[in-house]
Amino acid sequence: MRDLGWHQWVLGGLATIGSLAAVGRYDVVMHRALGTGIAQKAAGRAGVIAIALSQTIGFGMISGALVRWRMLPELSLWRATKLTAIVAASFLAAWAIFTSVVVLILRPGFSPFEVPLAIVVMMLPLAMLGTLRFIKRTVWLPNLLVVGPLLLWVAVDTILAALALYWLLPTGTAISFAVLLPAFLIALGVGMISGSPAGLGAFELTLLALLPADLMAPCLAAMLAFRLVYYALPAVIALIPLALAGRKTRKTTTSFAIRPARNGMSTRQNAEAAMLRLDGGLTVSNDRAAWGVRHTPHTLTAMGTPLYGPLSDALPLLQTAARETARLPLLYKAVPRLAARARTNGWAVTRIAHEAVITPQHFSTDGPQRRQLRRALRKATDAGVETKLARGRLPEAEMLSVHQNWQNRTGPERGFSMGRFDLPYLYTQRVYLAFQNNMLVGFISLHANPEHWVLDLMRQSDAAPTGTMHALICHAISDAAQAGVTELSLAAVPCEVGQATGLERFIRSQVQKASGADGLRRFKDSFAPDWRPRYLATRRKWHSALAILEIGYAIQNPQKGAHQRLGLVTNGNQANEDYENYEIDSYSRACETAATKPRPW
C-alpha cells in the first residue's frame, strides 16, 4: 500500500464519486416508477447516503430503510422499507443480467461451464417476474422505461467501482481490466448475497479465487485501499447529512396530483371522460389544468380533450406526469385543435379515427342522404318498437339479459376507450330503452353534459327488429335538440386503410377487422353525420407503434372485475364489500329521488 501513488488515490476517489452518483439514480428511477412524488434531487441524495451507509455497516434492508425514512420525511417507515426492498431486489436483478452479459462477451475462462451458467443467471430475473405475474396477476412489474435506465446505471456504477479497484492496484500488477471486471462483478454479487457488512470476507475470497494466485499480494493491497476509498470514507462523510437531517415534513414536491376518476369529477369540457370511471381510470391535475387518463405498461394516455384548463397548460402537465411515473405521454383521439398544438410543440401526430358528429338542432330525417335511416325507422315502427328515456331505477334484470344475449352473439365487449356494461356506470348516464310488446329488446347509453352528448353503449337482443338502434338514437337526438345541446357524437370509427402502405397499412387493416369498423361506419353513415378527424400524438414518432400495440391489447383485453359483479345487483347481497364499494344502491336512490325527470341536460 505504501507503493500506491497519490494519483492512484485520486483516480480511485474520482471513480468512487462517479459510482455513488450512479447509485443515487437507482432511487430516482424507483421513485418515479412507484409515483412517490418526491423530487429527483432529494430522492437521489437520500439514495446515495442510504447505500453509502448500508453497504458499509450491513443489514442493508434495515439500515437502508431507516436512513431513507430519516432523509425523506414524506415517506412513512413502511414506504421507506418497501422502497429499500424494491431498490435492493431491482439492483440484484440488474446486476445478474449485466454480469452475465459481461461474462458472455469477455469469456474470462473462470470455469468451463461459465457460458451456460451466465445464460441461466441472466434468465433467472425474467423467470421470477413471469412466475410472480402468473401467481398474482396484480403484482407490480417494472416497464422498459424503468428497466432500461436501471440497467444503464447498474453498468455505470459497477464499472466505475471496478475501475476504482483497478486504479488502486500497485504499479506493475500484471492484470487487465477485461479480466478484473467480470471477477469483480461476481465477487460483488457474492458479497451482497452473503449479508455481511460491505460483503467482508465473501468479496475478498471470491475475488482471490477467480484471479491468478500469484497476484494475491497486490490484490490484497488494492482491496484494502478499495475498502478505505469506496466504503469507509463515503460512510463517514454520509453521517454528516444524516445527522443534520430532520423529520420535519417538507411541502409537497410534485406540481400535480394523480387520483382515481370519481363520479364527481368534472366532464363539462369532455363528456366522454365519464368512461374513465370504469377499470382504473385516473385524473391528473394541478391548479391550472386536468386530464382524464388511462395507463398501459409504457404510456400515460390522455383521453380526448382536457377536463379543464387551456392547452398551453394541459400539455406540459401531461408530460410532467408521464415523466414522473416512468411512462410516455400520449394523446388519444385528440381533436384537431389539440393535435395542431401538439405538432407545434414538436409532437408526432397521426390520424387514427373519424368521429361522427350531429348537430341536433339542424337534424332531420329528410333528404337523399338519410333514405337508409328512414327505411330502418319505418321497419321499427311497423314492428311496434317503442322507445323511451329511462327514469328512476333501471330495468336491471332485463338489461342484463339483453346484454348477455348481445355478448353471446358478438363476443366479449371491449374496454380502454369504450364503455362496458356496468350498472353503477349506467346510472350516471342517459339511458334510452326500446320495447316490443312490452319486452325490452334493446337500449343505448350516452355520456352527457349541458353542451355535448356522446353515444356509448348499444345493445340489442336477437329479438330486436331492424331499425331498433336507429329509433333509439333518433329519440336521443330529438331530446338533445330540445335540451339545447350543441353536438351529439355517435363516437369514433377507426380510419380506413386508404392509401396507407407497409406497416401502417397492416396495422390499420387489423384494426378494421377487430373493431368491425366497416359495419359501424355504414350504420353511422345512415345519419349523414359530420365526420371529424381524431389523432394520436406522441413525443417521438417511434413511440406511436408501441402505443398502438399496447392500446390495441388493452381494448381487446379490458380489465376484468366490474362486470363480473353484475349478479350482486339482482340478488340483493347488500353485505358484499364489492357491492358496497360500487354504491349501486345509492345511485339507484339518487335517480328515484330525482322523481321522474332526468337531469336538465
C-alpha positions in Angstrom: 0.0 0.0 0.0 3.0 2.3 0.6 3.8 1.9 -3.1 0.5 3.4 -4.2 1.0 6.8 -5.8 -1.1 9.9 -4.9 -2.6 9.9 -8.4 -3.9 6.4 -7.8 -5.7 7.5 -4.7 -7.2 10.5 -6.6 -8.3 8.3 -9.5 -9.8 5.8 -7.1 -11.6 8.6 -5.3 -13.0 10.1 -8.6 -14.3 6.6 -9.7 -15.9 6.3 -6.3 -17.7 9.6 -6.6 -18.9 8.7 -10.1 -20.1 5.3 -8.8 -22.0 6.7 -5.9 -23.6 9.3 -8.1 -24.9 6.5 -10.3 -26.1 4.7 -7.2 -28.3 7.6 -6.4 -30.0 7.2 -9.7 -31.4 3.9 -8.6 -33.6 5.7 -6.1 -34.6 8.4 -8.7 -35.8 5.7 -11.1 -37.7 3.8 -8.5 -39.3 6.9 -7.0 -40.7 7.6 -10.5 -41.8 4.0 -11.1 -43.6 4.0 -7.8 -45.0 7.5 -8.2 -43.9 8.8 -4.8 -43.9 12.4 -6.0 -40.6 13.1 -4.2 -38.3 15.5 -6.1 -35.4 14.0 -8.1 -32.7 15.8 -6.1 -34.0 14.7 -2.7 -34.5 11.1 -3.9 -31.0 10.8 -5.3 -29.4 12.4 -2.3 -31.2 10.0 0.1 -30.3 7.0 -2.1 -26.6 7.9 -2.1 -26.5 8.3 1.7 -28.6 5.2 2.3 -26.4 3.0 0.2 -23.1 4.5 1.3 -24.0 3.7 4.9 -25.9 0.4 4.4 -23.2 -1.2 2.2 -20.6 -0.5 4.9 -22.5 -1.4 8.2 -24.5 -4.2 6.7 -28.1 -5.2 7.4 -29.0 -3.4 4.3 -32.8 -3.7 4.5 -32.9 -2.3 8.0 -30.2 0.3 7.8 -31.2 1.5 4.3 -34.9 1.8 5.2 -34.1 3.8 8.4 -31.7 6.2 6.5 -34.3 6.8 3.7 -37.0 7.3 6.3 -34.9 10.0 8.1 -33.8 11.7 4.9 -37.3 11.8 3.3 -39.9 13.0 5.8 -42.6 12.5 3.2 -42.2 8.7 3.4 -43.6 6.6 6.2 -41.3 3.9 7.7 -43.3 1.3 5.8 -43.0 3.0 2.5 -39.2 3.6 3.1 -38.8 -0.1 3.8 -40.8 -1.1 0.7 -38.7 1.3 -1.4 -35.5 -0.1 0.1 -36.6 -3.7 -0.7 -37.5 -2.8 -4.3 -34.2 -1.0 -4.9 -32.3 -3.9 -3.5 -34.2 -6.5 -5.5 -34.0 -4.4 -8.7 -30.3 -4.0 -8.2 -29.7 -7.7 -7.8 -31.8 -8.5 -10.9 -30.0 -5.8 -13.0 -26.6 -7.0 -11.6 -27.4 -10.6 -12.6 -28.2 -9.6 -16.1 -25.3 -7.2 -16.5 -22.8 -9.6 -15.0 -24.0 -12.4 -17.3 -23.7 -10.2 -20.4 -20.1 -9.2 -19.4 -19.1 -12.8 -18.8 -20.6 -13.8 -22.2 -18.8 -11.0 -24.0 -15.4 -11.2 -22.3 -15.2 -15.0 -21.7 -12.7 -14.7 -18.8 -12.3 -18.5 -18.5 -13.1 -18.9 -14.8 -14.9 -22.2 -15.5 -15.7 -24.5 -18.4 -19.4 -24.0 -17.6 -19.4 -20.2 -17.4 -21.4 -19.7 -20.6 -24.4 -21.9 -19.7 -24.2 -20.6 -16.1 -24.3 -17.0 -17.4 -27.3 -17.7 -19.6 -29.2 -19.3 -16.7 -28.3 -16.5 -14.3 -29.4 -13.9 -16.9 -32.8 -15.6 -17.4 -33.5 -16.0 -13.6 -34.9 -12.5 -13.1 -37.1 -12.8 -16.1 -38.4 -16.2 -14.9 -39.1 -14.9 -11.4 -41.0 -11.9 -12.8 -43.0 -14.2 -15.1 -43.8 -16.5 -12.2 -44.9 -13.7 -9.9 -47.2 -12.4 -12.7 -48.7 -15.8 -13.2 -49.3 -16.4 -9.5 -50.5 -12.9 -8.7 -51.7 -11.0 -11.7 -51.9 -7.7 -9.9 -48.2 -7.7 -8.9 -46.3 -4.5 -9.9 -43.8 -5.1 -12.7 -41.4 -2.5 -14.0 -41.7 -1.4 -17.6 -38.9 -0.9 -20.1 -38.7 2.8 -19.1 -37.6 1.6 -15.6 -35.6 -1.5 -16.6 -33.6 0.4 -19.3 -32.3 3.2 -17.0 -31.8 0.8 -14.1 -29.5 -1.5 -16.3 -27.7 1.6 -17.5 -27.0 2.9 -14.0 -26.0 -0.5 -12.7 -23.5 -0.8 -15.6 -22.1 2.7 -14.8 -22.0 2.1 -11.1 -20.3 -1.3 -11.2 -17.8 -0.4 -14.0 -16.7 2.7 -12.1 -16.4 0.7 -8.8 -14.3 -1.9 -10.7 -12.2 1.0 -12.1 -11.6 2.3 -8.6 -10.2 -1.1 -7.6 -8.2 -1.4 -10.8 -6.6 2.0 -10.3 -5.6 1.1 -6.8 -3.6 -1.9 -7.9 0.1 -1.5 -7.2 2.1 -0.3 -10.2 3.2 -3.2 -12.4 0.5 -5.6 -11.5 0.0 -7.9 -14.5 -3.8 -8.0 -14.9 -6.0 -6.4 -17.5 -9.3 -4.7 -16.8 -11.1 -7.2 -19.0 -10.1 -9.9 -16.6 -10.7 -7.9 -13.4 -14.2 -6.6 -14.4 -16.1 -10.0 -14.5 -14.2 -11.2 -11.4 -15.2 -8.0 -9.6 -18.8 -8.3 -10.6 -19.1 -11.9 -9.5 -17.4 -11.1 -6.1 -19.6 -8.1 -5.6 -22.7 -10.2 -6.0 -21.4 -12.9 -3.7 -20.6 -10.2 -1.1 -24.1 -8.7 -1.3 -25.8 -12.1 -1.0 -23.7 -13.0 2.0 -25.3 -10.2 4.0 -22.0 -9.4 5.8 -21.1 -5.7 6.3 -19.7 -4.5 2.9 -19.5 -8.2 1.9 -16.5 -8.5 4.1 -14.8 -11.9 3.6 -17.1 -13.2 0.9 -16.0 -10.5 -1.6 -12.3 -11.0 -0.9 -12.3 -14.8 -1.0 -14.3 -14.8 -4.3 -12.1 -12.3 -6.0 -8.9 -14.0 -5.0 -10.3 -17.4 -6.1 -11.1 -16.1 -9.5 -7.8 -14.2 -10.1 -4.4 -15.8 -10.7 -2.8 -17.0 -7.4 0.5 -15.0 -8.0 -1.5 -11.8 -7.8 -2.7 -12.3 -4.2 -0.4 -9.8 -2.5 -1.0 -6.9 -4.9 -4.8 -7.7 -5.0 -5.0 -7.7 -1.2 -3.2 -4.3 -1.1 -5.7 -3.0 -3.7 -8.7 -4.4 -1.8 -7.6 -2.7 1.5 -7.2 0.6 -0.3 -10.6 0.0 -2.0 -12.2 -0.6 1.4 -10.9 2.7 2.6 -11.8 4.7 -0.5 -15.1 3.1 -1.6 -16.6 2.0 1.7 -15.2 3.7 4.8 -14.7 7.2 3.6 -18.2 7.6 1.9 -19.8 6.1 5.0 -18.1 8.6 7.3 -19.0 11.5 5.0 -22.6 10.3 4.7 -23.0 10.5 8.5 -22.9 14.3 8.3 -26.0 15.0 6.2 -27.7 12.1 8.1 -27.1 13.8 11.4 -28.3 17.2 10.1 -31.5 15.8 8.6 -34.7 16.1 10.5 -38.2 14.5 10.4 -39.9 17.8 9.7 -42.2 17.3 6.7 -41.5 19.5 3.7 -44.1 20.9 1.4 -45.3 18.7 -1.4 -42.6 18.1 -4.0 -44.9 17.5 -7.0 -46.6 20.0 -9.2 -49.6 17.7 -10.0 -51.9 15.2 -8.4 -53.0 11.8 -9.7 -56.3 10.4 -8.3 -58.8 7.7 -9.3 -61.5 9.0 -11.5 -64.6 9.6 -9.4 -68.3 10.2 -10.1 -68.0 13.8 -9.0 -65.2 14.7 -11.5 -65.9 17.5 -14.0 -66.8 16.4 -17.5 -68.0 19.8 -18.7 -65.2 20.1 -21.4 -65.1 16.4 -22.1 -68.3 14.4 -21.7 -66.7 11.2 -22.8 -64.3 11.3 -19.9 -67.1 9.8 -17.7 -65.9 6.5 -19.2 -62.9 6.7 -17.0 -65.0 5.7 -14.0 -64.5 2.1 -15.3 -61.5 0.0 -14.7 -58.8 2.1 -13.2 -59.3 5.5 -14.9 -57.3 8.4 -13.4 -57.3 12.1 -13.3 -54.1 14.1 -13.5 -54.5 17.7 -12.3 -52.8 20.9 -11.0 -54.3 24.3 -10.3 -54.3 25.2 -14.0 -55.4 22.1 -15.9 -56.6 18.5 -15.7 -56.7 15.4 -17.8 -58.6 12.2 -17.7 -56.0 9.4 -18.3 -55.6 5.7 -18.6 -52.2 3.9 -18.3 -50.7 1.0 -20.2 -47.3 -0.5 -19.2 -45.4 2.2 -21.1 -47.9 5.0 -21.7 -49.9 7.6 -19.8 -52.7 8.2 -22.2 -54.8 11.4 -22.1 -58.3 10.7 -23.5 -59.8 13.2 -25.8 -59.6 16.8 -24.6 -58.6 18.2 -21.1 -61.1 18.1 -18.3 -60.4 21.8 -17.8 -57.7 24.4 -18.5 -56.0 25.8 -21.6 -54.0 23.6 -23.9 -50.9 25.7 -23.1 -51.0 24.4 -19.5 -52.5 20.9 -20.2 -49.7 19.6 -22.5 -46.8 20.4 -20.0 -48.9 18.8 -17.2 -49.3 15.6 -19.2 -45.6 15.5 -20.0 -44.6 16.1 -16.4 -47.0 13.4 -15.0 -45.7 10.9 -17.6 -42.1 11.6 -16.8 -42.7 11.3 -13.0 -44.5 8.0 -13.4 -41.9 6.5 -15.8 -44.2 6.5 -18.8 -44.5 8.0 -22.3 -47.1 10.8 -22.7 -49.8 10.1 -25.3 -52.8 11.9 -26.7 -55.5 9.6 -27.8 -58.4 10.6 -30.1 -57.2 14.2 -29.9 -59.3 16.9 -31.7 -57.7 18.9 -34.5 -57.0 22.0 -32.3 -55.2 19.8 -29.7 -53.3 17.9 -32.4 -52.2 21.1 -34.0 -50.9 22.5 -30.7 -49.1 19.2 -30.0 -47.5 19.3 -33.5 -46.4 22.9 -32.9 -44.7 21.7 -29.7 -42.8 19.0 -31.6 -45.0 16.0 -31.1 -45.5 13.4 -33.8 -49.2 13.4 -34.8 -51.0 10.6 -36.7 -54.7 10.5 -37.8 -56.3 7.3 -36.3 -60.1 7.8 -36.5 -63.1 9.8 -37.6 -65.8 10.8 -35.2 -69.4 11.0 -36.4 -70.9 14.3 -35.0 -74.5 15.5 -35.4 -75.9 19.0 -34.7 -79.3 18.1 -33.0 -81.0 21.5 -33.8 -80.4 21.0 -37.5 -81.0 17.3 -37.7 -83.8 15.9 -39.9 -84.6 12.5 -41.4 -85.3 14.2 -44.8 -83.1 14.2 -47.8 -81.5 11.5 -50.0 -78.5 11.1 -47.7 -80.8 9.6 -45.0 -83.0 7.3 -47.0 -81.5 4.3 -45.4 -82.3 5.8 -42.0 -85.9 6.4 -43.0 -86.2 2.8 -44.2 -84.9 1.4 -40.9 -87.2 3.7 -38.9 -90.2 2.5 -40.9 -89.3 -1.1 -40.2 -89.0 -0.4 -36.5 -92.4 1.4 -36.4 -94.1 -1.4 -38.4 -92.7 -3.9 -35.9 -94.2 -2.0 -33.0 -90.9 -0.8 -31.4 -91.4 1.9 -28.8 -88.6 3.9 -27.3 -88.4 5.9 -24.1 -85.9 7.7 -21.8 -85.2 5.6 -18.6 -86.3 7.4 -15.5 -85.6 6.3 -11.9 -84.5 2.8 -11.4 -83.3 0.9 -14.5 -84.9 -2.4 -15.5 -81.7 -4.1 -14.4 -82.5 -7.8 -14.9 -84.0 -7.1 -18.4 -81.0 -5.0 -19.4 -78.6 -7.7 -18.2 -80.5 -10.3 -20.2 -80.2 -8.2 -23.4 -76.5 -7.5 -22.8 -75.8 -11.2 -22.3 -77.7 -12.1 -25.5 -75.7 -9.5 -27.4 -72.4 -10.7 -26.0 -73.2 -14.3 -26.9 -73.8 -13.2 -30.4 -70.9 -10.7 -30.9 -68.3 -11.9 -28.5 -66.7 -10.2 -25.4 -67.1 -6.5 -25.0 -64.0 -4.2 -25.3 -62.5 -1.7 -22.9 -60.0 1.1 -22.5 -61.6 3.8 -24.6 -65.0 2.0 -24.8 -67.7 1.8 -22.2 -68.8 -1.6 -20.8 -72.0 -2.9 -19.3 -71.7 -2.0 -15.6 -74.8 -0.9 -13.7 -73.2 1.7 -11.4 -71.7 3.2 -14.5 -75.0 3.2 -16.4 -76.8 5.0 -13.6 -74.5 8.0 -14.3 -75.6 8.2 -18.0 -78.7 8.9 -20.1 -80.2 5.5 -21.0 -82.8 5.0 -23.7 -84.8 1.8 -23.8 -86.6 0.0 -26.7 -89.6 -2.2 -26.2 -91.6 -4.5 -28.4 -94.8 -5.9 -26.9 -93.7 -4.6 -23.5 -90.5 -6.7 -23.7 -87.1 -4.9 -23.6 -85.3 -5.6 -26.9 -82.5 -3.0 -26.8 -81.0 0.1 -25.2 -78.4 2.7 -25.7 -76.5 4.9 -23.2 -74.9 8.3 -23.6 -72.4 10.5 -21.7 -74.0 13.9 -21.3 -73.1 17.4 -20.2 -75.0 20.6 -20.9 -73.4 21.1 -24.4 -72.3 17.7 -25.6 -73.7 14.1 -25.6 -71.7 11.1 -26.7 -73.1 7.7 -27.6 -71.6 5.0 -25.5 -73.3 1.5 -25.3 -75.5 0.0 -27.9 -77.1 -3.3 -27.0 -79.9 -5.3 -28.6 -81.2 -8.8 -28.4 -81.8 -11.4 -31.1 -85.5 -10.4 -31.0 -84.8 -6.7 -31.8 -86.4 -5.8 -35.1 -84.4 -4.0 -37.8 -84.2 -0.2 -37.0 -84.3 -0.6 -33.2 -80.9 1.2 -32.8 -81.8 3.8 -35.3 -85.0 4.6 -33.4 -83.2 4.9 -30.1 -80.6 7.3 -31.5 -83.2 9.4 -33.2 -85.1 9.7 -29.9 -81.8 10.8 -28.2 -81.2 13.4 -31.0 -84.7 14.8 -30.5 -84.2 15.2 -26.8 -80.8 16.8 -27.3 -82.3 19.3 -29.6 -85.0 20.2 -27.0 -82.3 20.5 -24.3 -80.2 22.9 -26.4 -77.3 20.5 -26.8 -74.9 21.8 -29.5 -73.4 18.5 -30.5 -74.2 14.8 -30.2 -71.4 12.4 -31.1 -72.1 8.9 -32.4 -68.5 8.1 -31.3 -65.4 7.4 -33.4 -64.6 4.8 -36.1 -61.0 3.7 -36.9 -59.6 5.2 -40.1 -60.0 3.2 -43.3 -56.9 1.6 -44.9 -56.9 4.2 -47.7 -53.6 4.9 -49.3 -51.5 3.6 -46.3 -48.6 1.3 -47.1 -46.3 -1.1 -45.3 -46.6 -1.5 -41.6 -49.2 1.3 -41.3 -51.5 -0.5 -43.8 -51.1 -3.8 -42.0 -52.0 -2.2 -38.6 -55.0 -0.3 -40.0 -56.3 -3.4 -41.7 -56.1 -5.4 -38.5 -57.8 -2.7 -36.5 -60.6 -2.6 -39.1 -61.2 -6.4 -38.8 -61.0 -6.4 -35.0 -63.3 -3.5 -34.5 -65.9 -4.2 -37.1 -65.3 -0.7 -38.4 -66.9 -1.2 -41.8 -70.3 -2.1 -40.3 -70.2 0.7 -37.8 -69.3 3.2 -40.5 -72.2 2.1 -42.6 -74.6 2.3 -39.6 -73.4 5.8 -38.7 -73.4 7.0 -42.3 -77.2 6.5 -42.4 -77.5 9.6 -40.1 -75.3 11.6 -42.6 -73.1 13.0 -39.8 -70.2 15.3 -40.0 -67.1 13.1 -40.0 -64.3 14.8 -38.0 -60.7 13.5 -37.8 -59.2 12.4 -34.5 -55.5 12.0 -33.8 -52.8 10.1 -31.9 -49.9 12.2 -30.7 -46.6 11.1 -29.1 -43.4 12.9 -28.2 -41.4 10.7 -30.7 -42.6 9.0 -33.9 -41.4 5.6 -32.8 -43.5 5.8 -29.6 -46.6 5.5 -31.8 -46.0 1.9 -32.7 -45.6 0.9 -29.1 -48.6 2.9 -28.1 -50.8 1.4 -30.8 -49.8 -2.1 -29.8 -50.5 -1.5 -26.1 -53.8 0.3 -26.6 -54.9 -2.4 -29.0 -54.2 -5.0 -26.4 -56.0 -3.0 -23.7 -59.1 -2.6 -25.9 -59.3 -6.3 -26.7 -58.5 -7.3 -23.1 -60.2 -5.0 -20.7 -59.5 -5.2 -17.0 -61.8 -7.8 -15.6 -63.9 -7.3 -12.5 -66.6 -4.8 -12.7 -69.0 -6.7 -15.0 -68.4 -9.9 -13.1 -70.2 -8.4 -10.1 -73.5 -8.0 -12.0 -75.1 -10.8 -10.1 -74.9 -8.7 -7.0 -77.3 -6.2 -8.5 -80.1 -8.7 -8.8 -79.6 -11.0 -5.8 -79.7 -8.1 -3.2 -76.4 -9.1 -1.5 -76.1 -5.8 0.3 -73.4 -7.1 2.7 -70.9 -7.8 -0.1 -67.9 -5.4 0.2 -67.5 -5.0 -3.6 -71.2 -4.2 -3.9 -70.9 -1.6 -1.2 -67.8 -0.1 -2.8 -69.7 0.3 -6.1 -72.5 2.1 -4.4 -75.1 0.7 -6.8 -78.0 1.2 -4.4 -77.0 4.8 -3.7 -77.0 5.6 -7.5 -80.5 4.0 -7.8 -81.8 6.0 -4.9 -80.3 9.2 -6.4 -82.3 8.5 -9.6 -85.5 7.9 -7.7 -85.0 11.0 -5.6 -84.9 13.0 -8.8 -88.6 12.0 -9.2 -89.5 11.2 -12.8 -87.4 13.7 -14.7 -83.8 13.4 -15.9 -81.0 15.9 -15.3 -81.7 19.3 -17.0 -79.4 18.4 -19.9 
